[in-house]
Amino acid sequence: MSDRIWTAAVIVIGDEILSGRIQDKNVAQIATWLNVQGIRLREVRVVPDVQDAIVEAVNTLRARNDYLFTTGGIGPTHDDITVDAIAAALGVGVEIHPEARAILERYYVTRGGLTDARLRMARVPAGADLIENRMSGAPGIRHGNIFIMAGVPHITAGMLDSLTGTLEGGLPVLSATIGCWVAESEIADLLGATERAHDGVQIGSYPFFREGRTGANFVIRSTDQAVLDACVTDLSAALTSGGWPPVPGGI
């Protein structure tokens, strides 16, 4: 078995991060997610909404890491320049991705229609693929080993979830599912504490409303079977203690 360590870098893009108006939450969740994939986050850079700064950071960090993730600057406004900057770094043009356009047309059909501003979210560096986004319609973008993601943390979380287990070089990701009839908000602290108590584990929470009741399924992921089993046992015990009987395998 190869002892090579696969690495990743993150570029956080946005004047609002550098000014302190918004606190970044994406680095921590990307680092946790990469750890579960068996890939090491080696460096992080925060850059302003300036094309030359983004180009320089992209070309520097992608040259010395296996993967590069960017967050921020892919929205509908004129100052969202990440796609243009990364296309410039790669030496390719920018195009409207037909599948992205179709996704946005479906998403906005009951939300005022696909305006020119919203159509900007279908722009990709030429040759790119899409990263599924179940949260807000606009997909993320993958160009080779560069992953262009949203700045909004819960949207980024959904994009990471769709990438789980797909990155070459990572260890196989194992998973187990527990269901529970409980509102996600009631046990958010419990889930966070359980995840922190088991290094190398990620817990995804997927709420639902069925049969007039609120519930959630929890997907526990790790590359280590023993660690996974221990987390499942502890989470099940904590849910039981709280009066929320867990359902192995999910609901």
N, C-alpha and C positions, 0 to 999 in steps of 0.2 A: 504494500500500500504506500502511495506517495506521501511524503511528509511536507509537501508544499503547502504553504499557507496562502489562501486566496484573500485578496484585500479589496476594500472599497473606500471611496472618498465621497464626501457630501459637500455640495456648494449651496449655501442658503443665499437666495437672491432677494434683495429688497431694502430700499432706503429706510422703511419703517422699522426694520430690525436694527439697523445701525444707529438709528436715532433714539432707540429705546421706547418708541411708541408702542411696539408690540414685542412681546417676549417669545422667542422661538421655542417651540415644543417638538418640532419635527426631528431634530437631531437625536434626541433621546429615544423616540419611538423607532427611528430607522436603525439606530445602533442596537436596540433590543431585538428587532426583527432580524437583522443581519447575524447576530449572535446565534439565534435559533437556526438560521440557515447554515451555520458553520463557517461564516465568512467574517473576517475581521475588519471593522471600521478603523482605518489608519489615520485619516486626517479630515478636518473640516475647515472650510473657508467661508466667510461671510463677505459678500460683495454688494456694491450698490447697483441700482438700475442704470448701469452705464455699459454700453455694448463692449467697448474695449476691455473693461474689467472682467466681464463675463467670459469673453473670448479667451483672454489670457489664462484665467482660472481653469476653464474647461480643458484647454490644450495642455496645461501643466499637469493637472491632476489625472486626466485620463491616460497620460503617457506613463505614469508610474503606479497605476492601480488596475486591477482587473475590471472593476466596475466603478461607475460614477453616477451618483444621484444628484439631481438638482431639485430644489423646491422653491416655488414662487415665480411670479411673473408670467403666468400663462393664461390670464383672464381675458375679459372682453375689452379692456380699455387701451387707449393709445400708448400708455407707458408700460404695458406688459410686453417686454421686448425679448424675453428669454428665447422663444423659438427662433427669432431672427438672429440673435447672437450665437446660438448653438449652430444654426445652419452656416453662419459665417465661419465659425471655428472649424467646421467639418468641410468647408469648401463646397457646399451644395446650395441649391435654391430652396425656396419655401413654396409649398403647394397646399391646396385644400385636399385633405384626405377624404375620399368619397364615403368611406364607412363612418368617419367622424361626423361628416355633414349629415348623413342619414340618422345617426344617433341623436344629434342635436335637433333635427327637424321633428323627430318623434317626441323628444323631451319637451320641446317648446310649443307643441301644437295646441295645448290648452293653457299656455303661459304667455300668450301674446305673440307667438310666432317667432321665426328665426330672423332676427334683424341682422344688419351688416356687422354691428358690434359683436353680437353673439356668434356670428359665423367666424370671427377671428379665432374662436376656440377650436375650430377644425383645421387651423393652419399647422403644418408640421414641416420639419426639415425633409427634403425630398428623400424618399426611400424608407421612411420611418414606419414602424408598426404602432399599434395602439395598446394602451394598458386600460383594462376595464375599470370603469368608475360607476358603481351602483348608487352613489350618493347624489350626484348633481348633474348627471348627463354628460358633461364635458369629459372626454377620456384623457388619461395620461398618454405619454408618448415614449416609445422605446426606439432608439436608433443604435443598433449594435449593442454595445455594452454601456450605453448612456441611457439613463432613465429620467425623464423630465416629468416632474410631479407637481401637484398643486401646493400652494402655500398654506391652505386651511388644513389643520391637523387631522380632523376626522375624515376628510376626503383623501388625504395622503394615506391614512390607515387602511381605507378600503382598497386603494390601489396596491399597497403592499400585500394585503391579503390575497389579491388575485395573482400576485407573483410568487406566492409561497411555494417552495419546492421546485421552482423552474430555473433557478440560476445554476449554471454549470460550475462545478468546483465545490459546491456546498455539500455537506453531508446529507444523507436521506432524512427527510423530516417525517417523524412519526406523529400520530395524532390520536386523540380519544375525545369523545363527545359526551357531555352530560346535559340533560334537559332539566328544567325546573319551572314550576308555576310560580313565578315571582317577578315583580317589576325590576328591570335592570338597575334603576336608580337606587333601589333599596339595598342592593348588595355590592355597589360599586367599590366601596372601601374594602369589603371582604375579598373581592376579586383581586384588587390591587395588592393587598397584603399577602394573599396566597401566591401571587406571581413573584413578588419580591422575595418570598421565603424559599423559592426553588430556582436557583441560578440556572439559566439556560432554558427557561420555560416561557412561553408566551400563551396568554389566555385571550381568545377572541370571544366577544359576547355578541349574540345575534338575537335581539328581542323580536317578539311576534305577538299578535293578538288573535286568538282563536277561541271558538266556542264561548264567546263572551268573556274570555279571561286573558289576562296578560301573563306572558311567560318569556323564557329565553333559553336558547341553547348555548352552551359554552364549549368551545373547541380548544383543547389543551394541546400544545405542540412542543416537541423537543426532538433533538437528535439522539437522545439517550433514553432507552426504554425504562431503565430503573428510575430515572428522574421523572419521567412522564408518569409512571405508575404511582410514585410517591405523591406527586401533585394531585393526581386524580383522587387518591385515597383521602388526602387532607381536605381537598375542596368538597368532596362528598360528605365528609364528617362535619365540616363547618356549616354546610347547607342544612344538614340534618339537625344540628344543634340549634340553628336559627329557626327551626320549624318549617323549613322548605324541603320536603323530601326530594332528593335527586332521582332522575330517571336515567339510568345507564343507557348510552347509545343515542340519547336525545329524544325530543318529543316531536 
